[in-house]
Each structure stands twice: as structure tokens, then as C-alpha cells.
């Protein structure tokens, strides 16, 4: 690859994912940006904040960070589903507010992850912990942002008929996602990697924040109070989360500019599971010796095993099977608007092409 082509690819890769995610929604980015600024401006209303030195400026910078690093998946999914459920509704202020509070919670998770893994940049933005002003206070800052999300929920939704349901859904989604990340952290034994572990990580880490929270929130904001979130719907969203996990795992090593995040940190990955199924004893020994190491030599050796395992065909086959099986489940759901909503989420996930670090 020529240096010019590589530079252009790198430029595209480094465009903020906020822009990449929003450009396909044409003019929908601006309302979310406006809402984010409104929420940041609310800091001015905190009693006596002026007397605490630079706390006001610091808090505003913190609340600005999700807009710089986020991918807008949860807000846009919420908006798309709400519009399917309420095609004639023109008042979308609460949808934009709730969607942005989701993005802030995702920002909390990203800041935690970047600090833990010492990731220097995310979406062409310096990670929060790399700033000398903030690097020793990440734990406090993430708690501050999380608390601010729930304060804003109270401020803007406390009189809503479904406030308690919305509040519980935010708590559950955030808690489950943290549990999924913890499961991933404590399950780094390569020899114990299997498909069930992969599914469990997807169901806990991905499904709650990416799919369950947006869909439930859209339902709670909707005028269609007769539509109920059921276990049948939850099962579909877990399947979509597994599809997303497998796609992200594949793109992590075979995307346009692979990052090899799972190889470096030793996380359970579909690529590792499938390679262990297919390779001989010598190549298994290479995986066991080098998986989970940061050195470029180890990353290259593991990636060579992946390439020699000819995983692309297996990936395309499995991706298609999960899509078809999930589509069949959705078709059995009786409510038409819910079917449309779930197909929207499924198709968007199936079409995912950009690398998406979680």
C-alpha cells in the first residue's frame, strides 16, 4: 500500500466516530449536539459551584467528553425506534434528551476502559486519563458523570408517567454492562474460551446499553402504552448482541486498519475460539504462548494463525446464520411496529463495517 493511500485511509479512520455515525442520519446530529450543550449549561445552576475553584470548568469539560469520543449508537437507535413506534410525533425533545444521557453513560464506560487499558486516543481525541490535570482522578470523574446523568433524569423526567421505569432501565443497563465487562476481565484463560462464554459476554456487555436501553426507552416515551417489552424481545436483542460481538471481533483483526485489541489484552474473541477449533497442536501452542501479549511480535504470530485458519468463510457463514435465525424470531413477534423496530436494529448491526472499540 502506498504511503498516500495509507494516509488517506488513516484520515478516514480517524474522523470522529460521532461524525461517521451521524452523517447517515443527515440533519439528526444537530439536535443531539444542542441537547448536549444544554445539559452542560445546566452546570451553571449547581448551587455555590463558583466557590470551588476550577470545579465548574472541569465538570463542563468532563461532560463535553462523550460528544468527542462517542459513536452515537444508543441515541440514534432510540430515535429510530421511537419514530417507528410514533410516526406522526413531531415533539422529540425528550427523545433527544434521553438519548444523550445514554451517550453520557457510554462515555463513563469508555473513560473507564481507556484508563484501564491505557488507550491514548479514542476517535482522534485524547483519552481523558492522558490529560495531566485529570489522570489521577478518573475514578472520581466517572462517578461524577454517572451521578450527573441521574440528576438530569430527575430534572427532566421526574414528572413523566414512566419516570420510574426509565430510571430502573438506566440503572439495570449500566449495571449489567459493567458486569459484562467484569466477566470479560476475569475470563482471560485461553483454554476456557468457548461459544457459551462469548454469548454471555455479548448478552451482558453489549445488549443492555446498545439495544435494550434504547428500545425500552423508546417504548416508555411512546404513546403506544399497550406495547410491552417481553422475554421474546429480550431474546432477540441478545442474538443481535452476539452478532455485533462476532463482527467486532472479526473487524478487530481483519478490518481496514486492525487494532488487535483482543489479542493484546487476552479477551475472549470469536477468532480465538474458532482458531482453537481448527488448528493443529503446533499452532495451538503459538496461541497459548502469545495470546494476551502487547509485543508486536506476539500480535503478528497470533494473527498469522488466524490467517492460516482461513476464518473469513466461517465468519460469513456464521454471520448469515445468526441473521437468518434472528430474522425468523422477529417474524414470529405479533406486533407490527415492534417487528419493524427489531428489524431496524438487526439490519443496522448486520451492516456494521467500521471498527468499534467497546
C-alpha positions in Angstrom: 0.0 0.0 0.0 1.4 3.4 -1.0 2.0 6.0 1.7 -0.5 8.3 0.1 -3.3 5.7 0.1 -2.4 4.7 3.7 -2.5 8.4 4.8 -6.0 8.7 3.2 -7.2 5.6 4.9 -5.8 6.8 8.2 -7.6 10.1 7.8 -10.9 8.4 7.2 -10.2 6.1 10.2 -9.6 9.0 12.5 -12.6 11.0 11.6 -14.6 11.3 14.8 -17.0 8.4 15.0 -19.6 10.9 16.2 -19.5 12.4 12.7 -19.3 9.0 11.0 -22.3 7.7 12.9 -24.4 10.9 12.4 -23.7 11.5 8.7 -26.1 8.7 7.7 -28.8 10.4 9.7 -28.4 13.7 7.7 -29.7 16.5 9.9 -30.2 14.5 13.0 -26.8 15.3 14.5 -27.6 18.9 15.3 -30.4 18.3 17.8 -28.2 15.9 19.8 -25.4 18.5 19.9 -27.8 21.1 21.0 -29.1 18.9 23.8 -25.5 18.1 24.9 -24.8 21.8 25.2 -28.0 22.4 27.2 -27.0 19.7 29.7 -23.5 21.1 30.0 -25.0 24.6 30.6 -27.0 23.2 33.5 -23.8 23.0 35.4 -24.2 26.8 36.0 -27.3 26.0 38.1 -25.4 23.9 40.6 -25.5 25.9 43.9 -22.3 27.5 45.0 -20.2 25.8 42.3 -18.3 29.0 41.7 -16.6 28.9 45.1 -14.9 25.6 44.4 -12.0 26.9 42.2 -12.0 25.4 38.7 -14.6 22.7 39.5 -17.2 24.3 37.2 -14.8 24.4 34.2 -13.6 20.9 34.9 -17.2 19.5 35.2 -18.1 21.1 31.9 -15.0 19.6 30.2 -15.9 16.2 31.5 -19.5 16.4 30.3 -18.2 17.5 26.9 -16.0 14.4 26.5 -18.8 11.9 25.5 -19.6 14.1 22.4 -15.9 13.9 21.3 -15.4 10.2 21.8 -18.9 8.6 21.3 -20.3 6.7 18.4 -23.9 7.8 18.9 -25.3 4.3 18.6 -27.6 4.4 21.6 -29.1 7.8 20.9 -29.7 7.1 17.2 -31.2 3.7 17.9 -33.6 5.3 20.4 -34.6 7.9 17.9 -35.0 5.5 15.0 -37.2 3.1 17.1 -39.2 6.0 18.6 -40.0 7.3 15.1 -41.1 3.8 14.0 -43.4 3.5 17.1 -44.7 7.1 16.7 -44.5 8.0 13.0 -46.7 11.2 13.5 -45.0 12.5 16.6 -43.2 15.8 16.0 -42.1 16.7 19.5 -38.8 14.9 20.0 -37.2 16.9 22.8 -37.4 14.2 25.4 -36.1 11.6 22.9 -33.0 13.7 22.2 -32.5 14.3 26.0 -32.8 10.7 26.9 -30.7 9.6 24.0 -27.9 12.0 25.1 -28.0 10.8 28.7 -27.4 7.3 27.3 -24.4 8.6 25.4 -23.1 10.1 28.6 -23.3 6.7 30.4 -21.5 5.1 27.5 -18.9 7.9 28.0 -18.4 6.7 31.6 -17.7 3.2 30.4 -15.3 4.4 27.7 -13.3 6.6 30.1 -13.0 3.7 32.5 -11.9 1.3 29.7 -9.4 3.8 28.2 -7.8 4.4 31.6 -7.6 0.7 32.5 -6.1 -0.3 29.1 -4.1 3.0 28.8 -5.6 3.8 25.5 -4.2 7.1 24.4 -6.8 8.3 21.9 -10.4 7.5 21.0 -11.9 8.8 17.8 -9.0 11.2 17.3 -9.5 12.7 20.8 -7.0 12.4 23.7 -8.3 10.0 26.3 -9.5 11.6 29.5 -6.8 10.0 31.7 -4.0 11.2 29.4 -4.5 14.8 30.5 -2.2 15.5 33.4 -4.9 17.6 35.0 -7.2 14.6 35.2 -5.1 11.4 35.1 -5.2 10.7 38.8 -8.9 11.4 39.2 -10.6 9.1 36.7 -12.4 7.1 39.3 -13.9 10.2 40.8 -14.7 11.8 37.4 -16.6 8.7 36.2 -18.7 8.6 39.3 -19.3 12.3 38.9 -20.6 11.9 35.3 -22.7 8.9 36.3 -24.3 10.9 39.1 -24.9 13.8 36.8 -26.8 11.5 34.4 -29.2 10.5 37.1 -29.6 14.1 38.3 -30.6 15.1 34.8 -33.0 12.2 34.5 -34.7 13.5 37.7 -34.7 17.1 36.4 -36.3 16.4 33.0 -38.3 13.2 33.5 -39.5 13.1 37.1 -43.0 14.2 36.1 -43.1 11.7 33.2 -45.6 8.9 33.7 -42.8 6.3 33.1 -40.1 8.0 35.1 -39.6 5.1 37.5 -39.5 2.6 34.6 -36.9 4.8 32.7 -34.8 5.2 35.9 -34.8 1.5 36.6 -33.9 0.7 33.0 -30.9 3.1 33.1 -29.7 1.5 36.3 -30.1 -2.0 35.1 -28.5 -1.4 31.7 -25.5 0.3 33.2 -25.1 -2.3 36.0 -25.4 -5.2 33.5 -22.9 -3.7 31.2 -20.4 -3.3 34.0 -21.0 -6.9 34.9 -20.3 -7.9 31.3 -17.0 -6.0 31.3 -16.0 -7.7 34.6 -16.9 -11.1 33.2 -14.6 -10.4 30.2 -11.8 -9.3 32.5 -11.9 -12.4 34.7 -12.3 -14.8 31.7 -8.9 -14.5 30.1 -7.9 -18.1 30.2 -7.5 -19.1 26.5 -8.1 -22.8 27.2 -11.5 -22.0 28.7 -12.7 -19.9 25.7 -15.9 -21.3 24.2 -19.1 -20.1 22.4 -21.1 -20.0 25.7 -18.6 -17.6 27.2 -18.8 -15.5 24.1 -22.6 -15.4 24.3 -22.6 -14.5 27.9 -20.2 -11.6 27.4 -22.3 -10.3 24.5 -25.5 -10.6 26.5 -24.1 -8.7 29.5 -21.7 -6.3 28.0 -23.3 -5.3 24.7 -27.1 -6.0 24.7 -28.0 -3.8 27.7 -26.5 -0.4 26.6 -26.6 -0.9 22.8 -30.0 -2.4 22.4 -32.1 -3.0 25.5 -31.9 0.6 26.9 -32.7 2.3 23.6 -35.6 0.0 22.8 -37.1 0.1 26.3 -36.6 3.9 26.5 -38.4 4.4 23.1 -41.3 2.3 24.4 -41.5 4.3 27.7 -41.6 7.6 25.8 -44.0 6.3 23.2 -47.7 6.9 23.1 -48.2 3.1 22.5 -48.6 2.1 26.1 -50.1 -1.2 25.1 -46.8 -2.4 23.6 -45.0 -4.5 26.2 -41.3 -5.5 26.4 -41.2 -9.3 26.7 -38.7 -12.1 27.2 -39.2 -12.8 23.5 -37.9 -9.4 22.6 -35.1 -9.7 25.1 -34.0 -12.9 23.4 -33.9 -11.3 20.0 -31.7 -8.4 21.3 -29.3 -10.9 22.9 -29.0 -12.6 19.5 -28.3 -9.2 17.9 -25.7 -8.5 20.6 -23.9 -11.8 19.8 -23.9 -10.8 16.1 -22.3 -7.5 17.0 -19.7 -9.2 19.2 -18.7 -11.6 16.5 -18.5 -8.8 13.9 -16.4 -6.5 16.2 -14.1 -9.5 17.0 -13.6 -10.1 13.3 -13.0 -6.5 12.4 -10.6 -6.1 15.3 -8.1 -8.3 13.3 -9.4 -8.1 9.7 -10.8 -4.6 9.5 -9.5 -1.8 7.3 -6.9 -0.8 10.0 -7.0 -3.6 12.6 -6.2 -2.8 16.2 -5.9 -6.4 17.5 -7.4 -5.2 20.8 -8.5 -8.7 21.9 -5.1 -10.2 21.1 -3.2 -7.6 23.0 -5.4 -7.8 26.2 -6.2 -11.5 26.0 -10.0 -11.2 25.8 -12.4 -13.9 24.7 -12.9 -13.5 20.9 -14.7 -15.5 18.3 -11.5 -15.5 16.2 -9.6 -17.2 19.1 -12.4 -19.7 19.7 -12.7 -20.7 16.0 -8.9 -20.9 15.6 -8.6 -23.3 18.5 -11.2 -25.5 16.9 -9.4 -25.6 13.6 -5.6 -25.5 14.2 -3.2 -28.3 15.0 -1.1 -28.8 18.1 1.8 -26.6 17.0 -0.4 -23.6 16.1 -2.4 -24.1 19.4 1.0 -23.8 21.2 1.6 -20.5 19.4 -1.8 -19.2 20.5 -1.2 -20.2 24.1 2.2 -18.6 24.2 1.5 -15.3 22.5 -2.2 -14.5 23.1 -2.7 -11.7 25.5 0.7 -10.1 25.0 1.3 -6.5 23.8 4.5 -7.1 21.9 4.2 -6.7 18.1 5.9 -10.0 17.5 3.3 -11.8 19.6 0.5 -10.0 17.9 1.8 -10.9 14.5 2.2 -14.6 15.4 -1.4 -14.8 16.6 -2.7 -13.0 13.6 -0.8 -15.4 11.3 -2.5 -18.3 13.0 -5.8 -16.5 12.3 -4.9 -16.0 8.6 -3.8 -19.6 8.2 -7.1 -20.8 9.7 -9.0 -19.3 6.8 -11.6 -17.8 9.1 -13.3 -15.4 6.7 -15.5 -18.2 5.2 -16.5 -19.3 8.7 -17.3 -15.8 9.7 -19.5 -15.1 6.7 -21.4 -18.3 7.2 -22.0 -17.8 10.9 -22.9 -14.1 10.4 -25.5 -15.2 7.9 -26.9 -17.9 10.1 -27.3 -15.6 13.1 -29.0 -13.1 10.9 -31.4 -15.6 9.4 -32.2 -17.2 12.8 -32.8 -13.8 14.4 -35.0 -12.7 11.4 -37.1 -15.8 11.9 -37.6 -15.0 15.6 -38.6 -11.4 14.8 -41.2 -12.6 12.2 -42.9 -14.5 15.0 -43.5 -11.4 17.1 -47.1 -10.4 16.7 -46.9 -6.6 17.0 -46.0 -5.0 13.6 -44.3 -1.9 15.0 -42.1 -4.0 17.2 -41.1 -6.2 14.3 -40.1 -3.1 12.3 -38.1 -1.8 15.3 -36.3 -5.0 15.7 -35.6 -5.4 12.0 -34.1 -1.8 12.1 -31.7 -2.8 14.9 -30.8 -6.1 13.3 -30.1 -4.6 9.8 -28.0 -1.8 11.3 -25.9 -4.3 13.2 -25.5 -6.6 10.3 -24.3 -3.7 8.1 -21.7 -2.6 10.7 -18.4 -2.1 8.9 -16.4 0.4 10.9 -14.2 -0.8 13.8 -16.0 -0.1 17.1 -14.0 -0.4 20.2 -16.2 -1.1 23.3 
